[in-house]
């Protein structure tokens, strides 16, 4: 696994096997998975709560803190992959489509070096909406 990485398809397959082996599919409704995902995001947030701004690379963090972070990030990822599978959404394709939409909403020449929302940088041009109508 280490050198070549792991694909979303591999995670999806393993999560489906994991749930099936334990007869947990009955509990894995979209609602239940979403609520579990939100709970895990809360646990991830707790790691950063009260630390102030944290620099890239997490300088000064102990190995056990980094490991805990990795576990919580993994929980979020695994629930997200499972939720997308149960909902019939190809997460990889959806993410690539969203990147394309974001590239239209945030053209480099207008957004480079800026933290402004697309509605502020595209004030003079037409708004680009995603499938939810969000610009």
C-alpha positions as CSV (number, residue, x, y, z in Angstrom):
1,X,0.0,0.0,0.0
2,X,2.6,2.6,1.1
3,X,4.5,3.5,-2.1
4,X,1.7,3.5,-4.7
5,X,-1.0,4.9,-2.5
6,X,-4.6,3.8,-2.3
7,X,-7.5,4.7,-4.6
8,X,-11.0,5.8,-3.7
9,X,-12.3,2.6,-5.4
10,X,-10.1,0.4,-3.1
11,X,-11.4,2.3,0.0
12,X,-15.0,1.9,-1.3
13,X,-14.5,-1.8,-1.8
14,X,-12.9,-2.4,1.5
15,X,-15.5,-0.4,3.4
16,X,-18.3,-2.3,1.7
17,X,-16.6,-5.6,2.6
18,X,-16.1,-4.4,6.2
19,X,-19.8,-3.5,6.6
20,X,-21.0,-6.6,4.8
21,X,-18.9,-9.0,7.0
22,X,-20.4,-7.5,10.1
23,X,-24.0,-7.3,8.7
24,X,-23.9,-3.5,9.1
25,X,-25.4,-2.6,5.8
26,X,-28.8,-2.5,7.6
27,X,-27.5,0.5,9.6
28,X,-25.7,2.3,6.8
29,X,-28.5,4.5,5.5
30,X,-27.4,7.8,4.0
31,X,-28.8,9.7,7.1
32,X,-26.9,7.5,9.6
33,X,-23.7,7.7,7.7
34,X,-24.0,11.5,7.4
35,X,-24.6,11.8,11.1
36,X,-21.6,9.6,11.8
37,X,-19.5,11.7,9.4
38,X,-20.5,14.9,11.2
39,X,-19.6,13.4,14.5
40,X,-16.1,12.5,13.2
41,X,-15.7,16.0,11.8
42,X,-16.4,17.2,15.4
43,X,-13.7,14.9,16.7
44,X,-11.3,16.2,14.1
45,X,-12.2,19.8,15.1
46,X,-11.4,19.1,18.7
47,X,-7.8,18.3,17.8
48,X,-7.3,21.9,16.5
49,X,-9.6,23.6,19.0
50,X,-7.8,26.1,21.3
51,X,-4.5,25.8,19.5
52,X,-4.7,29.0,17.6
53,X,-3.3,29.1,14.1
54,X,-1.4,25.9,13.2
55,X,1.5,26.1,10.7
56,X,1.8,23.7,7.8
57,X,3.7,20.5,8.6
58,X,2.5,20.8,12.3
59,X,5.9,21.8,13.7
60,X,6.2,21.0,17.4
61,X,3.5,18.3,17.3
62,X,4.3,15.0,19.1
63,X,4.2,11.8,17.1
64,X,1.2,10.6,19.1
65,X,-0.7,13.8,18.2
66,X,0.1,13.3,14.5
67,X,-1.1,9.7,14.8
68,X,-4.3,10.8,16.4
69,X,-4.9,13.4,13.7
70,X,-4.3,10.7,11.1
71,X,-6.9,8.5,12.7
72,X,-9.5,11.2,12.8
73,X,-8.8,12.3,9.2
74,X,-9.2,8.6,8.2
75,X,-12.5,8.3,10.0
76,X,-13.8,11.3,8.1
77,X,-12.5,10.0,4.8
78,X,-13.9,6.5,5.3
79,X,-17.4,7.7,6.3
80,X,-17.4,10.1,3.3
81,X,-16.4,7.3,0.9
82,X,-19.0,5.0,2.4
83,X,-21.7,7.7,2.2
84,X,-20.9,8.4,-1.4
85,X,-21.0,4.6,-2.2
86,X,-24.4,4.1,-0.5
87,X,-25.8,7.2,-2.3
88,X,-24.5,5.9,-5.7
89,X,-22.2,8.9,-6.2
90,X,-18.8,8.4,-7.8
91,X,-16.8,10.6,-5.4
92,X,-13.8,10.8,-7.6
93,X,-15.8,12.0,-10.6
94,X,-17.8,14.4,-8.4
95,X,-14.6,15.9,-7.0
96,X,-13.1,16.4,-10.4
97,X,-16.3,18.0,-11.6
98,X,-16.3,20.3,-8.6
99,X,-12.7,21.3,-9.3
100,X,-13.7,22.2,-12.8
101,X,-16.6,24.3,-11.5
102,X,-14.3,26.0,-9.0
103,X,-11.8,26.8,-11.7
104,X,-14.6,28.7,-13.5
105,X,-15.7,30.5,-10.4
106,X,-12.2,31.4,-9.4
107,X,-10.2,32.2,-12.5
108,X,-6.5,32.6,-11.8
109,X,-6.3,36.1,-13.1
110,X,-9.0,37.3,-10.7
111,X,-8.4,35.2,-7.7
112,X,-4.6,34.6,-7.4
113,X,-3.5,35.7,-4.0
114,X,-7.0,36.7,-2.9
115,X,-9.2,35.1,-0.3
116,X,-12.3,36.9,-1.6
117,X,-15.4,34.8,-2.3
118,X,-16.2,34.3,-6.0
119,X,-19.2,36.6,-5.8
120,X,-16.8,39.4,-4.8
121,X,-14.2,38.8,-7.5
122,X,-16.7,38.1,-10.3
123,X,-18.9,41.1,-9.5
124,X,-18.7,42.4,-13.0
125,X,-19.0,39.1,-14.9
126,X,-21.7,36.4,-15.1
127,X,-22.0,34.1,-12.1
128,X,-21.1,30.5,-12.6
129,X,-23.4,28.1,-10.8
130,X,-22.9,24.5,-9.8
131,X,-25.8,22.0,-9.9
132,X,-27.2,23.3,-6.6
133,X,-27.4,26.8,-8.1
134,X,-24.6,27.9,-5.8
135,X,-22.3,30.4,-7.4
